[in-house]
Amino acid sequence: MFYPLLRSALFRIDAERAHGLAIAALKFAEPRRRAAPGGPLAIRVAGIDFPNPLGLAAGFDKDGEVPDALLGLGFGFVEVGSITPLPQAGNPRPRLFRLAEDRAVINRMGFNNGGARIAAERLGARLGRGGIVGINIGANKDSADRVADYATMASLMAPLASYLAVNVSSPNTPGLRALQDEGALAALLDGVLAARGAGGPPVFLKVAPDLEPADIDAIARIALDRQLGALIVSNTTISRPPLGSPLAGETGGLSGAPLRDLAQQRLRDFRVATGGAIPLVGVGGIASAEDAWARIRAGASLVQLYSAMVYEGPGIARRIVDGLQAFMQRDGFTTLAEAVGTA
């Protein structure tokens, strides 16, 4: 109710500083009731029972500081990170920009985080509290062996994660997206799966929206061959649709409303390429229950958001969850799984 007034104040200050204030506020927030397991929107994906399909995407809680507070907002799951083996300052500031006219965000953060050791201590301390917390892993910018970085992260974070998300699709670390090439990706995932160990959490792969058809087919083959838990479709885009903001020319990955149609099309492409044989997580431009429902009907078993919370506030999670339940009843589905891919 009060977020429009708060947003007016937050938008007067630098976007990254406002983000830091949001994290600080969540640290002191009163604990709130989480989404109850086994409700009408419950769905099982990669062996995990999600209480509802709406998650908070990686990038908001980079260091795993407030996953429990975020779960208390109504999200069915939270993905923290990206986390790299060593602490990393990221790119020079300013590196986070609100495109208010477009309800969008451009970021060129560059995997800024405090490193694996601190994050592991923090996430290890919350074990036993429950809730689904995925850990998004990355490689250091100056690493001599990025594949080894991902394996290291998989080994460290596997005991702490509900699932591991392998992020090779950020546009803000030079050369990182080259790891989506068929040979490099196969080697990287083999290393991650070996390092995770038998009985470890499922591995999800986060891909870019800026892919050619041959890339989509190759990634789909590799994901199916390695029996990944899911594909997260998609990260931010380096493309630039028509935008109204004077900040449209900033370098970095674009997210928010202008990404919606591209991300939805890429989800459809991966649905076709995988034959529906691997779960998909729909991300990009989701800002309402209508957006989330369209992504589910297009083939997503789970959905995530982040940029929309900048514009809609922390109440967005419960609004979308309530709306999804209404859509499911309206369209005559008794379970959420029945609705996946029916459009």
C-alpha positions, 0 to 999 in steps of 0.5 A: 500500500505504501510502496508508491510513496517509498518508491518516489523517495528511493528513485531520487537516489542512486539505484545501487544505493537504494538496493543496498537500503532494501537489503538492510531493511530486510535484515531487520524485517519482522519474520513473516509466514512463508508459502505453505507446502502442498497448496493449490499451486504446489509443483514438483520440479527436479525432485523438489517440492515447490510450494508455488512456482514464483521465485526471486531471480539471482541478482537481488541477494547476491551474497545470500544475506536475506533469503529467509526474509525474501521467502517471507514475502511469499516467494516459493523459492529464492535464488541467491548469487551469483557467487564466485570463488574469490571476492570480486568488486565488479565493474566500476560504478555507476553500473545499475540504471533504472529506465523508469519510462520503460519499466526496465533496468540495465545493469553491468554489475560484473558478478560483484560479491563477497566470495564463496567463503563468506557466503558459505558460512552465512548459508550454512548457518541457515541450514535447518530453517527450510525453504527452497534456496538455490545458489547461482554460481559463477567464475571470477573475471580474472580466473585462469581457468573458469571451468575449474571455478565452476567446479570449485563452486559446485563442490562448496555450495552443493551441501548448502543448496536446494539446487545449483544454478550455473550462470554462463549467460551474464553479459557483464563478464567478458567472454563468459557467454562463450561458455554456452558454446557446445564444446565448452558447455559440455566440459563445464557441466561435466566438471560441475556434475562431478564436483557436485557429487552423487546425491547432490542437489539438481543442477539448473543451467541459466541461458541467455536470450540472445541465442541463435537456433543452432545454439538452442538446439545444442544447449538442449541436447547437452541439457538432456544428455546430462539430465540437468534439473532445469533450464532457466530461460533467460538472463538479461539481453544485450539487444536494445528494443525501442526504449524511451529512457535517456539511459537506454544507451548504457552498456549492460544487460537489459531486463524488465518489461522490454525483455518480456516478449523475447524471453517468452519466445526463447522459452517457447524455443527451448520447449520445442528443442527439448520436447518438453523433456526437461523443466523450464524456468521462465524469467524476463519481463514478468511483472504480473500474474498475467505475465507469469500465467502466460509463461507457464502456459508457454512451457515454464514449470517455474517462473522468476522475477527481479526487476519488477519488484523495483517498480511494484514493491515487495507485495508483488509476490503475493499478488502474483501468487493469488492471481495465478491461483485465480487463473488456474481455477478460471481455466479449469486446471486442478494442478499447476503441472496440468497447465504447463505448456498448454498454450 
